[in-house]
């Protein structure tokens, strides 16, 4: 009997658990990331750049709002979406964020809570990347605690007037459409669609970030911004609406963090094999080998947990606790892998 071969790139044969269509989607995303995104990221990271025109390319690939049905969206599974997020973040977190914010945090609530008119008006151009969306939940004094939000929506003739500040908002400096969450006169949280050019709304870019530098991040300041009544999401009532969308976004982060970890692991492996010290490769040292084995082990186990979570989501069987558990694990392991990889590169580990 022939002994099965061990594949160091896929130790527990994750590929065997994917369908042919899922592998095709993953391979297409990987080619796009390698051919289109990797050549951009060094310059974009170094200079804090992001070209909004890239959103149209992501739309052409079907990566924006890809789990949604209709309106020009791909209607793909959450496994498909996760596999794409893994490849996007293998190139850089900015690219996974671009897909995740547009599709998971802007398009999903419009699809889920919006009126028929809002869905027809906003979703097709967002799916094509012709319009760029931002999700305004986080505030200066209400980061991880959105229940403490201070943004207010006051009734006005024909609509609402919004005041408040949102910060650390992905795509705020380049967005055309802002889904902002605020409390109305009853204290209930609602979603409001602000469009670029509305008087009283300003965006400021946050400069000098040390991480995810290619992703444009900013502040949304609102001073009595008039929002027509037809721009409030009719089905979004209470904090459960934005938090439900964040659960979807966390699924992509589970996959994306591991894509980043895989890149770091592969870079470290290549470096220690090629780098010679004291007459032999760094990879010949057992301490280095143990680090590589730890990285490979944690990534492999986390990928299988994430695939299982995504299958459960496709079956409608996930809970917020499940998603938080796996996201926490993926993010923690990815941080550990990245730190080990940087350490193994020596001084080269702090050079872009």
KAQUIJO-V421215 format. One record per residue. N is the residue number from 0. PHI is phi in radians with two decimals (* if undefined). Layout:
n={N N}
phi={PHI PHI}
//
This chain:
n={0 1 2 3 4 5 6 7 8 9 10 11 12 13 14 15 16 17 18 19 20 21 22 23 24 25 26 27 28 29 30 31 32 33 34 35 36 37 38 39 40 41 42 43 44 45 46 47 48 49 50 51 52 53 54 55 56 57 58 59 60 61 62 63 64 65 66 67 68 69 70 71 72 73 74 75 76 77 78 79 80 81 82 83 84 85 86 87 88 89 90 91 92 93 94 95 96 97 98 99 100 101 102 103 104 105 106 107 108 109 110 111 112 113 114 115 116 117 118 119 120 121 122 123 124 125 126 127 128 129 130 131 132 133 134 135 136 137 138 139 140 141 142 143 144 145 146 147 148 149 150 151 152 153 154 155 156 157 158 159 160 161 162 163 164 165 166 167 168 169 170 171 172 173 174 175 176 177 178 179 180 181 182 183 184 185 186 187 188 189 190 191 192 193 194 195 196 197 198 199 200 201 202 203 204 205 206 207 208 209 210 211 212 213 214 215 216 217 218 219 220 221 222 223 224 225 226 227 228 229 230 231 232 233 234 235 236 237 238 239 240 241 242 243 244 245 246 247 248 249 250 251 252 253 254 255 256 257 258 259 260 261 262 263 264 265 266 267 268 269 270 271 272 273 274 275 276 277 278 279 280 281 282 283 284 285 286 287 288 289 290 291 292 293 294 295 296 297 298 299 300 301 302 303 304 305 306 307 308 309 310 311 312 313 314 315 316 317 318 319 320 321 322 323 324 325 326 327 328 329 330 331 332 333 334 335 336 337 338 339 340 341 342 343 344 345 346 347 348 349 350 351}
phi={* -1.29 -1.28 -1.11 -1.50 -1.55 -1.81 -1.14 -1.42 -2.56 -1.01 -1.92 0.96 -1.02 -0.98 -1.15 -1.59 -1.76 -1.36 -1.06 -1.17 -1.12 -1.14 -1.13 -1.11 -1.06 -1.14 -1.14 -1.14 -1.16 -1.10 -1.08 -1.12 -1.20 -1.44 -1.86 -1.54 -1.00 -1.16 -1.58 -1.23 -1.05 -1.16 -1.16 -1.14 -1.12 -1.91 0.92 -1.92 -2.69 -1.59 -1.01 -1.09 -1.09 -1.07 -1.15 -1.17 -1.10 -1.15 -1.10 -1.33 1.43 -1.58 -1.78 1.11 -1.22 -1.55 -1.47 -1.73 1.39 1.06 1.46 -1.56 -1.31 1.12 -1.47 -1.43 -1.29 -1.14 -0.99 -1.06 -1.13 -1.10 -1.17 -1.04 -1.03 -1.29 -1.09 -1.41 -1.05 -1.40 -3.07 -1.08 -1.06 -1.34 -1.16 -1.10 -1.04 -1.25 -1.19 -1.20 -1.06 -1.47 -1.41 -1.88 -1.96 -1.23 -1.08 -1.13 -1.15 -1.13 -1.47 -1.98 -1.43 -1.35 -1.02 -1.13 -1.12 -1.09 -1.18 -1.37 -1.76 -1.18 -1.02 -1.17 -1.20 -1.13 -1.45 1.34 -1.34 -2.11 -2.03 -1.89 -2.34 -2.02 -1.78 -2.06 -1.15 -2.17 -0.97 -1.91 -2.55 -1.41 -1.40 -2.12 -1.13 -1.15 -1.63 -1.06 -1.91 -1.06 -2.19 -2.05 -1.81 -1.01 -2.44 -1.06 1.49 2.98 -2.46 -2.06 -1.81 -2.38 2.53 -2.33 -2.05 -2.34 0.99 -1.76 -1.10 1.28 -0.94 -1.22 -2.07 -1.30 -1.75 -2.30 -2.11 -1.56 -1.89 -1.83 -2.63 -1.59 -1.54 -1.16 -1.59 1.58 -1.40 -1.39 -2.35 -1.83 -2.20 -1.70 -1.70 -1.98 -1.01 1.79 -1.17 -1.04 1.65 -1.89 -2.28 -2.16 -2.15 -1.40 -1.54 -1.73 1.34 -1.18 -1.64 -2.37 0.80 -1.21 -1.44 -1.67 -1.27 -2.13 -2.79 -2.01 -1.88 -1.89 -2.17 -2.24 0.98 -1.29 -1.41 -2.11 -1.03 -0.99 -1.26 -1.74 -1.63 -1.24 -1.18 -1.63 -1.63 -2.25 1.63 -1.14 -1.03 -1.16 -1.15 -1.18 -1.12 -1.22 -1.11 -1.04 -1.08 -1.12 -1.15 -1.06 -1.15 -1.17 -0.95 -1.27 -1.08 -1.02 -1.29 -1.09 -1.10 -1.09 -1.08 -1.06 -1.10 -1.07 -1.14 -1.13 -1.14 -1.05 -1.08 -1.18 -1.29 -1.30 -1.43 -1.45 -1.86 -2.37 0.98 1.46 -2.65 -1.13 -1.02 -1.17 -1.38 -1.48 -1.11 -1.09 -1.18 -1.08 -1.11 -1.12 -1.09 -1.13 -1.09 -1.08 -1.06 -1.11 -1.14 -1.12 -1.08 -1.13 -1.16 -1.10 -1.19 -1.12 -1.21 -1.09 -1.05 -1.04 -1.19 -1.08 -1.11 -1.12 -1.13 -1.58 1.26 -2.07 -1.53 -2.14 -0.99 -1.13 -1.05 -1.13 -1.11 -1.06 -1.27 -1.10 -1.05 -1.13 -1.07 -1.16 -1.11 -1.15 -1.11 -1.10 -1.10 -1.12 -1.09 -1.18 -1.08 -1.10 -1.13 -1.11 -1.21 -1.42 1.06 -1.10 -1.14 -1.24 -1.95 -1.96 -1.35}
//
